[in-house]
Amino acid sequence: MYSFFSGEFLTPQWTGPDPTGTAFTGSRTPANVTLRPDQLRNPNLSVDQRTNSRFFDVSAFAPPAPGQFGSAAKGVIQGPGSIIVNVGLSKTFVIAERWRVRWEMTATNLFNTTNYNNPETNITSLGSVGVLTGAGGEQDLDSAGPRGFRMGLRLEW
């Protein structure tokens, strides 16, 4: 079974003093808020430009202008996809008229393809934004972890 997932659509974020003045605070210091930044251009890099330390173009975003909300839309960053190949083999051996032995083996992620978790999307997290830090994948439909084998024998009568 071959599974291919193109990747989740991720939303950029910015954290800092409220540029809109809409967050309530009991002091003169503006409240810290997290909202979308301004989008300057397409943040998605071509496949040949992506690296583990620069999965998308962080410089495509800027803090929101004072008095305004950010212009970035939801889901403008395409996350890393997953490729998973699962294989199963089985053979039934007849021992007698009513006795059979079934041998089976299954392998998950047969080619041990690395499937990365989503990168950090908060542009104020300078050390980790756009960096692929872990493997395992974010897919709910199939296990994207390391290669695994399972083998079994079944006696039928």
C-alpha positions in Angstrom: 0.0 0.0 0.0 1.4 3.4 -1.0 0.3 6.5 0.8 1.2 10.1 -0.2 0.2 13.1 1.7 1.0 16.6 0.3 1.3 18.3 3.7 -0.9 20.4 5.9 -1.6 24.1 5.2 0.0 26.1 8.0 -0.8 29.6 9.2 2.0 32.1 10.1 1.9 33.9 13.4 3.5 36.9 15.0 3.8 37.6 18.8 4.5 41.0 20.3 2.9 44.2 21.6 -0.6 44.7 20.3 -0.3 46.9 17.1 -4.0 47.3 16.8 -4.7 48.6 20.3 -7.7 46.3 20.7 -6.4 44.0 23.5 -7.4 45.0 27.0 -4.6 45.7 29.6 -4.7 47.5 32.9 -1.5 49.3 32.3 0.1 51.7 29.8 2.2 48.9 28.4 0.4 47.3 25.4 -0.7 43.7 25.9 1.3 41.0 24.1 -0.8 39.3 21.4 -0.4 36.6 18.8 -1.8 37.3 15.4 -1.0 36.9 11.8 1.9 39.0 10.3 2.0 40.9 7.0 2.7 38.7 4.0 5.2 40.3 1.6 5.4 37.5 -1.0 4.9 33.7 -1.4 6.7 32.0 1.5 6.8 28.5 -0.1 10.2 27.6 -1.4 10.7 25.2 -4.4 11.6 21.7 -3.5 15.3 22.2 -4.4 15.6 25.2 -2.1 14.1 23.6 1.0 16.5 22.4 3.7 15.8 21.1 7.2 16.9 24.5 8.6 14.9 26.6 6.1 11.7 24.8 5.0 9.9 28.1 4.1 11.0 31.7 3.4 10.6 33.4 6.8 11.6 36.8 5.3 8.3 36.7 3.3 6.6 37.9 6.5 6.9 41.1 8.5 5.3 42.3 11.8 1.9 44.0 11.3 2.0 47.7 10.8 0.9 49.9 13.8 -2.9 50.3 13.8 -3.5 47.3 11.5 -4.0 43.5 11.6 -1.6 41.4 9.5 -2.4 40.6 5.9 -1.3 37.0 5.8 -4.2 34.5 5.1 -4.8 31.2 6.8 -2.9 28.3 5.4 -0.4 30.1 3.2 2.5 27.8 4.1 2.4 24.2 2.8 3.9 21.8 5.4 6.1 18.8 4.7 4.3 15.8 3.2 4.6 12.1 3.9 5.4 9.1 1.8 4.7 5.7 3.3 5.0 2.3 1.7 3.5 -0.6 3.6 3.9 -4.2 2.3 2.3 -7.5 3.4 3.2 -11.1 2.3 1.6 -14.4 3.2 1.8 -18.0 2.2 -0.4 -21.0 3.3 1.2 -24.4 3.6 -1.1 -27.5 3.6 0.2 -30.1 6.1 -2.7 -32.6 6.0 -6.3 -32.6 4.6 -7.6 -30.4 7.5 -4.3 -28.9 8.8 -2.8 -25.7 7.3 -0.1 -23.3 8.5 -0.3 -19.7 7.4 2.9 -17.6 7.5 2.6 -13.8 7.1 4.8 -10.8 7.3 4.0 -7.1 7.1 6.3 -4.1 7.0 5.3 -0.5 7.7 7.3 2.3 6.1 9.3 -0.3 4.2 11.8 2.1 2.7 12.3 3.9 6.0 11.4 7.3 4.5 11.8 10.2 6.9 8.5 12.0 7.3 9.0 15.3 9.2 6.7 17.1 11.7 5.4 20.6 10.8 7.9 23.4 11.4 7.4 26.3 13.8 5.4 29.1 12.1 5.7 31.9 14.7 8.1 34.4 13.0 9.1 35.9 16.4 10.7 32.5 17.4 13.9 33.3 15.5 15.8 30.2 16.4 13.2 27.7 15.4 10.8 29.3 12.8 10.8 27.3 9.5 13.1 24.6 11.0 12.2 20.9 10.7 13.1 19.5 14.1 11.4 16.2 14.4 10.4 13.1 12.4 7.2 11.1 12.7 4.8 13.0 10.5 1.5 14.6 11.4 -0.8 12.3 9.4 -3.8 10.7 11.2 -4.5 8.2 8.5 -1.3 6.1 8.7 1.8 5.6 10.8 4.6 7.7 9.5 7.2 6.5 12.0 10.3 4.3 11.4 10.4 1.0 9.6 8.7 -1.8 11.4 8.2 -5.5 10.7 5.7 -8.0 12.1 5.7 -11.7 11.4 3.3 -14.4 12.4 2.4 -18.1 12.1 -1.2 -19.3 12.2 -2.3 -22.9 12.6 -5.7 -23.6 11.1 -7.7 -26.9 11.4 
